[in-house]
Amino acid sequence: MGRRASRETAMKLLYQLEIQKTDRDEQINMALEDESLTKNDREYIKGIVDGVYEKTPVLDGIIEKKATGWKINRLSKIDLSVLRIGIYEILYRDDIPFSVSVNEAVELAKKYSNEDAGAFVNGLLAKVSKGDLPQETSANEVDSQ
């Protein structure tokens, strides 16, 4: 399937979970039943969805801080899902270059949101750095998915 398509699947799953507020594990398992997914695809998708879920308070705090003039509840659920993935990758996935995380998030926003979403996502993610990690998170505490 490839990393781009896997990221897109993870975004759709996070969006669905945000809208439906259903059993997360059940939704993840259903999404991972897709026969076109490789073992690596499944691991990436589950790692992103679980990681974003676990770090949502941190990710949302960063979004609130960086999205000048915007509140989380005013953002579209698509944009919120895309931003959470982008920030999660930037902060916790050292195996993914910063530029790739930003570019992929921008492409998802342009594909699934409104015409201004790509620029908004790009501008916000450009402000994110490892310095945004909470103090209690050590530099070595990086997810290995």
C-alpha positions in Angstrom: 0.0 0.0 0.0 2.8 2.4 0.8 3.4 5.0 3.5 1.3 7.7 1.9 -1.8 5.5 1.6 -1.2 4.2 5.1 -1.0 7.7 6.5 -4.3 8.5 4.7 -5.9 5.4 6.2 -4.7 6.5 9.7 -6.2 10.0 9.1 -9.5 8.6 8.0 -9.6 6.3 11.0 -8.7 9.1 13.4 -11.4 11.3 11.8 -14.0 8.5 12.1 -13.1 8.0 15.8 -13.4 11.7 16.4 -16.9 11.8 14.8 -18.3 8.5 16.0 -16.7 8.2 19.5 -17.0 4.4 19.1 -14.9 1.6 20.5 -11.4 2.5 19.3 -10.0 -1.0 19.3 -12.9 -2.4 17.3 -12.6 0.4 14.7 -8.8 -0.1 14.4 -9.3 -3.9 14.0 -11.9 -3.4 11.3 -9.7 -0.9 9.4 -6.8 -3.3 9.6 -8.8 -6.2 8.1 -8.3 -4.7 4.6 -6.5 -7.4 2.6 -4.5 -4.9 0.6 -2.6 -3.9 3.8 0.9 -5.3 4.3 2.3 -6.1 7.8 4.2 -2.8 7.6 1.1 -0.9 6.6 -0.8 -2.4 9.6 2.0 -1.6 12.0 2.3 2.0 10.8 -1.4 2.7 10.9 -1.9 1.1 14.4 1.3 2.9 15.6 0.0 6.3 14.4 -3.5 5.9 15.6 -2.5 4.5 19.0 0.2 7.2 19.4 -2.1 10.1 18.4 -4.7 8.7 20.8 -2.2 8.5 23.7 -0.7 11.9 23.0 -3.9 13.8 22.1 -3.7 16.2 25.2 -0.1 17.1 24.3 -0.9 17.4 20.5 -4.1 19.5 21.2 -2.2 21.8 23.6 0.4 22.5 20.8 -2.3 23.1 18.3 -4.0 25.6 20.6 -0.7 27.4 21.2 0.4 27.5 17.6 -3.0 28.1 15.9 -3.1 31.8 16.7 -6.8 33.0 16.9 -8.2 29.4 16.6 -9.7 27.2 19.2 -9.6 23.4 18.8 -13.4 23.2 18.7 -13.5 25.6 15.7 -11.2 23.5 13.6 -12.7 21.0 11.2 -12.4 17.4 12.4 -10.4 16.6 9.2 -7.9 19.4 9.8 -7.7 18.4 13.5 -6.9 14.8 12.5 -4.3 15.9 9.9 -2.6 18.2 12.4 -2.5 15.6 15.1 -0.8 13.1 12.8 1.7 15.8 11.5 2.6 17.0 15.0 2.8 13.4 16.3 5.2 12.4 13.5 7.3 15.6 14.0 7.7 15.1 17.8 7.6 11.3 18.3 8.7 9.6 15.0 12.4 10.2 14.4 12.2 7.8 11.5 10.1 10.3 9.5 11.9 13.5 8.3 10.3 16.8 9.4 9.8 17.8 5.7 8.0 14.6 4.9 5.6 14.9 7.9 4.8 18.5 6.9 4.4 17.7 3.2 2.2 14.7 3.7 0.0 16.5 6.1 -0.4 19.4 3.7 -1.3 17.0 0.9 -3.9 15.3 3.1 -5.4 18.7 4.0 -5.6 19.8 0.4 -7.2 16.5 -0.6 -9.8 16.2 2.2 -10.5 19.7 3.5 -11.2 23.2 2.0 -8.9 25.2 -0.3 -7.2 27.1 2.5 -6.5 24.0 4.7 -3.2 23.2 3.0 -1.7 26.6 3.8 -3.1 26.5 7.4 -1.6 23.1 8.1 1.7 24.1 6.5 1.9 27.3 8.6 1.0 25.6 11.8 3.3 22.6 11.4 6.2 24.9 10.4 6.1 26.3 13.9 6.4 22.9 15.6 9.7 21.6 17.0 11.0 19.1 19.5 11.1 22.0 21.9 7.3 21.8 22.1 7.5 18.5 23.9 6.3 18.8 27.5 9.1 19.0 30.1 8.3 15.6 31.6 8.9 13.9 28.2 12.6 13.1 27.8 14.3 13.3 24.5 14.8 9.5 24.6 11.0 8.8 25.0 10.2 8.4 21.3 7.8 5.8 20.1 9.5 3.0 18.2 6.5 2.0 16.0 
